[in-house]
């Protein structure tokens, strides 16, 4: 799961908020391309979506009881040991300045409804029960996105992984299942309502777009290409969609080898994700 979502993040990151003409020309899955507005960022490098997901996964496999301060500590530690781009500017600056989780909690104003809590929620879906998933997704969301919409988006993203990981039904029905578990009361019109057009910054937008490609596609490569084709916040769409889809035996695992080969592979890159994935899927 972690490698697939990182591929979705790194590939999608090349197209995040890029001009539609650039997306149409380069969204071929032939390899990673440099973002036209970020010439200094190497192609194949993942973003904050994956880095914060790693922090969540590491806490899950540690077996420790979750607390706000422990979550915040993991976010700070993950950033400082291996700084990455992609964070919202103010949060990026804050992470750069703080030295521990308690300081982050003191200085944060967690009133966002954007996608940060949803993009990192995937690993929570491996937990054994729906109640476990809802509780932990909410707890981590409240660190940075303590709003009804921010929490619901995180819970929906984690539920998508839970549904696929535990084989609760075909991917085509995942959005309707989530609607039965998590009523659509944050103004977005329903999790099963198909998304079309550019994906904006709110978390529910990324989740609904991800659920659309998850329910309408049959392979990881199709989902990745369709996620990016929306334009807008497409790295988050691809991260959420591929995290869930990679856990379903009904989805073809056909991502091009070049995307596996050229995904960043430093100390916390591809090989690290493979090992962490093995631990995560056996908790």
C-alpha positions in Angstrom: 0.0 0.0 0.0 2.6 2.5 1.0 4.7 2.2 -2.2 1.6 2.5 -4.4 0.3 5.6 -2.6 3.8 7.1 -2.8 3.9 6.5 -6.5 0.5 8.2 -6.8 1.7 11.1 -4.7 5.0 11.5 -6.6 3.4 11.1 -10.0 0.5 13.4 -9.1 2.8 15.9 -7.6 4.2 16.6 -11.0 0.8 17.8 -12.1 -0.6 19.5 -9.0 -2.4 22.7 -10.0 -0.6 22.6 -13.4 -2.2 24.0 -16.5 -4.7 21.5 -18.2 -2.6 21.6 -21.4 0.5 20.4 -19.5 -1.6 17.6 -17.8 -3.1 16.5 -21.2 0.3 16.4 -22.8 2.3 14.6 -20.1 -0.1 12.4 -18.2 0.9 9.3 -20.1 2.4 7.2 -17.2 5.6 7.0 -19.3 7.5 8.3 -16.3 7.8 11.1 -13.8 8.1 14.6 -15.2 9.3 17.8 -13.4 6.6 20.1 -12.3 6.5 23.1 -14.6 6.4 25.5 -11.7 8.9 23.7 -9.5 12.0 23.2 -11.6 14.2 22.5 -8.6 12.2 19.5 -7.3 13.4 16.2 -8.8 10.9 14.1 -10.7 9.9 11.0 -8.7 10.1 12.7 -5.3 7.1 12.3 -3.1 5.4 15.1 -1.2 4.0 15.9 2.3 1.2 13.4 1.5 3.5 10.5 1.8 5.7 11.9 4.5 2.8 12.4 6.9 1.4 9.0 5.9 4.8 7.5 6.9 4.4 9.1 10.3 1.0 7.6 10.8 2.2 4.2 9.6 5.2 4.3 12.0 3.0 5.1 14.9 0.6 2.3 14.0 3.3 -0.4 13.9 4.8 0.9 17.1 1.8 -0.4 19.0 1.8 2.7 21.3 -1.5 4.2 22.5 -2.3 7.3 20.4 -2.4 10.7 22.0 -2.3 14.2 20.3 1.2 14.9 21.6 2.5 11.6 20.3 0.9 12.2 16.9 2.4 15.7 16.7 5.8 14.3 17.7 5.7 11.9 14.8 4.8 14.6 12.4 7.7 16.8 13.5 10.2 13.9 13.6 9.3 12.7 10.1 9.8 16.2 8.7 13.0 17.1 10.4 14.8 13.8 9.6 14.0 14.1 5.9 12.5 17.5 4.9 10.2 17.4 1.9 8.2 20.0 -0.1 4.4 20.1 -0.6 3.3 21.3 2.7 1.0 24.4 2.9 3.4 27.4 3.3 2.4 28.3 6.9 2.4 24.7 8.1 5.7 24.2 6.4 7.2 27.2 8.1 5.8 26.0 11.5 7.2 22.5 11.1 10.6 24.0 10.2 10.6 26.1 13.4 9.3 23.7 16.1 11.4 21.0 17.7 8.8 18.7 19.3 5.2 17.8 19.2 4.2 19.8 22.3 5.5 23.0 20.6 3.6 22.1 17.4 0.4 21.7 19.4 0.9 24.9 21.2 1.4 26.9 18.1 -1.1 25.3 15.7 -4.5 26.7 14.9 -6.1 23.5 13.6 -9.2 25.0 11.9 -8.6 23.8 8.4 -11.1 21.9 6.2 -8.5 21.2 3.5 -7.1 17.8 2.5 -4.1 17.4 4.9 -5.8 15.0 7.3 -7.3 12.9 4.6 -4.2 12.5 2.5 -2.3 10.8 5.4 -5.2 8.6 6.8 -4.8 5.6 4.5 -2.8 3.3 6.9 -5.5 3.7 9.6 -7.8 1.6 7.3 -5.9 -1.6 8.2 -7.3 -1.5 11.8 -9.7 -4.4 12.5 -13.0 -2.5 13.1 -14.9 0.4 11.7 -15.0 2.0 15.1 -11.2 1.7 15.4 -10.9 3.4 12.0 -13.3 6.2 12.8 -11.7 6.9 16.2 -8.1 7.0 15.0 -8.9 8.9 11.8 -10.6 11.6 13.9 -7.9 11.8 16.5 -5.1 12.4 14.0 -7.3 14.8 12.0 -7.9 17.0 15.0 -4.2 17.8 15.2 -4.4 20.0 12.1 -7.9 19.8 10.8 -10.3 20.0 13.7 -13.4 20.9 11.7 -16.4 18.7 10.8 -15.4 18.7 7.1 -11.7 18.0 7.8 -12.5 15.1 10.2 -15.1 13.6 7.9 -12.7 13.6 4.9 -10.0 11.8 6.9 -12.5 9.2 8.1 -13.8 8.6 4.6 -10.3 8.2 3.2 -9.4 5.7 5.9 -12.7 3.8 5.5 -12.0 3.3 1.8 -8.8 1.5 2.7 -10.6 -0.5 5.4 -13.3 -1.6 2.9 -10.7 -2.8 0.4 -8.2 -4.3 2.9 -10.8 -6.4 4.7 -12.7 -7.4 1.5 -16.0 -6.0 2.4 -17.2 -5.8 -1.2 -16.3 -4.8 -4.7 -14.5 -1.5 -5.2 -17.5 -0.3 -7.3 -19.6 -0.2 -4.1 -17.1 1.4 -1.7 -18.5 4.9 -1.9 -22.1 3.8 -1.1 -20.8 1.7 1.8 -19.0 4.8 3.2 -22.2 6.8 2.9 -23.9 4.2 5.1 -21.2 4.4 7.7 -20.4 8.1 7.5 -23.4 10.3 6.6 -22.7 13.1 4.2 -23.4 16.0 6.4 -20.6 18.4 5.5 -22.2 20.0 2.5 -20.5 18.0 -0.3 -23.6 16.2 -1.6 -22.7 12.6 -0.8 -19.6 10.4 -1.0 -21.1 8.4 -3.8 -21.8 11.4 -6.0 -19.4 11.2 -9.0 -16.8 14.0 -9.1 -16.0 15.9 -12.3 -13.8 18.8 -13.1 -10.9 20.4 -11.2 -10.3 19.3 -7.7 -10.2 22.2 -5.2 -8.5 22.4 -1.8 -11.1 21.1 0.5 -10.6 17.6 1.8 -14.0 16.3 0.8 -13.2 17.3 -2.8 -10.1 15.1 -3.0 -11.9 12.2 -1.3 -14.9 12.3 -3.6 -12.6 12.5 -6.6 -10.6 9.5 -5.3 -13.8 7.5 -4.6 -15.0 8.3 -8.2 -11.9 6.7 -9.8 -11.9 3.9 -7.3 -15.5 2.9 -8.1 -15.2 3.4 -11.9 -11.8 1.9 -12.7 -10.4 -1.6 -12.7 -6.6 -1.1 -12.5 -4.1 1.0 -10.6 -2.7 2.6 -13.8 -6.2 3.6 -14.9 -6.9 5.1 -11.5 -3.6 7.0 -11.5 -4.1 8.5 -14.9 -7.8 9.4 -14.2 -6.9 11.0 -10.9 -4.4 13.3 -12.5 -6.7 14.1 -15.4 -9.1 15.9 -13.0 -6.4 18.7 -12.6 -6.1 20.6 -9.4 -5.0 18.9 -6.2 -4.4 15.6 -8.0 -1.5 14.3 -5.9 -3.8 14.0 -3.0 -6.5 12.3 -5.2 -4.0 9.8 -6.4 -2.6 9.1 -2.9 -6.0 8.4 -1.5 -7.3 6.3 -4.4 -4.1 4.1 -4.8 -3.9 3.5 -1.0 -7.3 1.9 -1.1 -7.1 0.2 -4.5 -3.8 -1.4 -3.7 -5.5 -3.4 -1.0 -8.2 -4.9 -3.3 -7.7 -8.2 -5.1 -10.2 -7.0 -7.7 -7.9 -4.2 -8.9 -5.2 -5.0 -11.4 -1.7 -4.1 -10.0 -0.3 -2.8 -13.3 1.6 0.4 -12.5 4.3 0.8 -15.0 7.7 -0.5 -13.8 9.3 2.9 -14.5 7.2 4.5 -11.8 8.4 1.9 -9.3 12.1 2.1 -10.5 12.3 5.9 -10.4 10.4 6.6 -7.2 12.8 8.3 -4.8 14.8 5.7 -2.9 16.8 7.5 -0.2 16.8 6.6 3.4 13.0 6.9 3.6 12.2 6.1 0.0 11.0 3.1 -1.9 12.9 0.3 0.0 12.0 1.8 3.4 8.3 1.9 2.3 8.4 -1.7 1.3 9.7 -2.8 4.7 7.3 -0.5 6.6 4.4 -1.9 4.5 5.2 -5.4 5.5 5.0 -4.4 9.2 1.9 -2.4 8.7 -0.1 -5.1 7.0 0.6 -7.5 9.9 -0.5 -5.5 12.8 
